[in-house]
Amino acid sequence: IEHMNTFDNQEKSSPTPSVNWTRALMSIWRYGVVASLIYMLAAYIALYRRVSANSVWTDNKLYALFKECKSRLGVKENMRVIVQRELHSPALMLPNTVLIPFDMLDDMTEQQLYMAIAHELTHYKRRDQWLSLLLMLLRAVYWFNPIVWIAGKMICDDIETACDNHWSLRL
């Protein structure tokens, strides 16, 4: 009987394996951050390759319009304008590249095209591309928080509105 009591005491005193929830959650968070950053980098590289593969020659008229717009806005940095078939709206792409969709060249008047270029150059002057990069990093770090995603979308919408308002006030 004593032997049985000793066995019962040993069984009760042996530690049961427990989950370290803090360590587990930190690991999940780290994997989420790394996965988000890898996804964002891969998406950018894929877009860059698609844009490069689908770019077409920029005509002199568009290039002259781009130079005029740069001059009027006071943008002195070396920038490129690329006409491409990949996207369907103008965009600013790192590094220092304005993308113009091929379809827009036929569909827009020269004034509309000028405004589209001015809009993208305004993003550049305001350094919105760096704010967008910061927002992407914040989304990667706080990937689990829907408020960060919603706030990021709202900030992006405000950035677009600010650039639109900048030019509508000048007309």
C-alpha positions in Angstrom: 0.0 0.0 0.0 2.8 2.4 0.7 4.3 1.7 -2.7 1.0 2.6 -4.2 0.8 5.9 -2.3 4.4 6.8 -3.5 3.4 6.1 -7.1 0.3 8.4 -6.8 2.4 11.2 -5.3 4.9 11.0 -8.1 2.2 11.1 -10.7 0.7 14.2 -9.1 4.0 16.0 -8.8 5.2 15.5 -12.3 4.7 18.6 -14.4 2.2 18.4 -17.2 3.3 19.9 -20.5 1.7 23.3 -21.1 1.6 25.6 -24.0 3.5 28.9 -23.8 0.8 31.0 -25.4 2.9 34.1 -25.5 5.7 32.3 -27.5 3.1 30.7 -29.8 1.4 34.0 -30.6 4.7 35.7 -31.1 5.7 33.0 -33.6 2.4 33.3 -35.4 2.8 37.1 -35.6 6.4 36.8 -36.8 5.4 34.4 -39.6 2.6 36.7 -40.5 4.9 39.7 -40.8 7.5 37.7 -42.9 4.8 36.2 -45.1 3.2 39.7 -45.7 6.6 41.3 -46.6 7.5 38.4 -48.9 4.0 38.7 -50.6 4.3 42.5 -51.0 7.8 42.2 -52.4 6.9 39.4 -54.8 3.8 41.4 -56.0 5.9 44.5 -56.6 8.5 42.4 -58.6 5.8 40.7 -60.6 4.2 44.1 -61.4 7.6 45.6 -62.3 8.3 42.7 -64.7 4.8 42.9 -66.3 5.1 46.6 -66.7 8.6 46.3 -68.2 7.4 43.5 -70.6 4.3 45.4 -71.7 5.8 48.9 -72.1 5.7 50.6 -75.5 7.6 53.4 -77.0 6.8 56.9 -75.6 6.1 59.3 -78.4 7.7 62.7 -78.5 4.4 64.5 -78.0 3.8 62.7 -74.7 7.4 63.2 -73.6 7.2 66.9 -74.3 4.0 67.1 -72.3 5.7 65.2 -69.5 8.6 67.6 -69.5 6.4 70.6 -69.5 4.4 69.3 -66.6 7.6 68.5 -64.7 8.8 72.0 -65.3 5.6 73.6 -64.2 5.5 71.6 -61.0 9.2 72.3 -60.3 10.2 68.6 -60.4 13.9 68.6 -61.2 14.7 64.9 -60.4 15.3 62.5 -63.3 12.1 60.7 -63.9 10.7 58.4 -66.6 7.4 58.2 -68.2 6.4 54.8 -69.5 3.5 54.0 -71.7 2.4 50.4 -71.0 -0.4 48.0 -71.6 -0.5 46.4 -68.1 -2.4 49.0 -66.0 -5.6 50.8 -66.8 -5.0 54.0 -64.9 -2.0 56.2 -64.5 0.3 55.4 -61.6 3.5 56.4 -59.9 5.9 53.5 -59.5 9.2 53.4 -57.6 11.8 54.3 -58.7 10.7 57.7 -60.1 8.5 56.3 -62.9 5.1 57.6 -64.1 3.1 54.9 -65.8 0.6 55.9 -68.5 -1.8 53.3 -69.9 -1.6 52.8 -73.6 -5.4 53.0 -74.0 -5.5 56.5 -72.4 -3.4 58.0 -75.2 -6.3 57.5 -77.7 -9.1 58.1 -75.2 -8.0 61.4 -73.6 -7.5 64.9 -74.8 -4.1 66.5 -74.4 -5.5 68.5 -71.4 -6.8 65.4 -69.7 -3.5 63.6 -70.3 -1.7 66.6 -68.9 -3.9 66.5 -65.8 -3.3 62.8 -65.3 0.5 63.4 -65.5 0.2 66.4 -63.2 -1.7 64.2 -60.7 1.0 61.6 -60.6 3.8 64.2 -60.4 1.9 65.8 -57.5 2.1 62.4 -55.7 5.8 62.4 -56.4 6.3 66.0 -55.1 4.3 65.2 -51.9 6.4 62.0 -51.5 3.2 60.0 -51.4 5.1 57.0 -52.7 7.0 56.9 -49.4 3.9 57.2 -47.3 2.4 54.3 -49.3 5.5 52.3 -48.6 5.2 53.1 -44.9 1.5 52.1 -45.0 2.5 48.7 -46.6 5.0 48.1 -43.8 2.4 49.0 -41.1 0.0 46.5 -42.8 2.7 43.9 -42.7 3.5 44.5 -39.0 -0.2 44.8 -38.0 -1.5 42.2 -40.5 -3.9 40.8 -37.9 -5.6 44.2 -37.1 -8.5 45.1 -39.4 -8.4 48.7 -38.1 -5.0 49.2 -39.6 -6.2 47.9 -43.0 -9.3 50.1 -42.9 -7.3 53.2 -41.8 -4.7 52.4 -44.6 -7.5 52.4 -47.2 -8.9 55.6 -45.9 -5.5 57.3 -45.9 -4.9 56.2 -49.5 -8.3 57.6 -50.5 -7.4 60.9 -48.8 -4.1 61.0 -50.6 -5.9 60.7 -53.9 -8.5 63.3 -53.0 -5.7 65.7 -51.9 -3.9 65.4 -55.3 -7.2 65.8 -57.1 -8.1 68.9 -55.1 -4.6 70.4 -55.6 -5.3 70.5 -59.4 -9.0 71.4 -59.3 -8.1 74.6 -57.2 -5.6 75.7 -59.9 -8.0 75.5 -62.8 
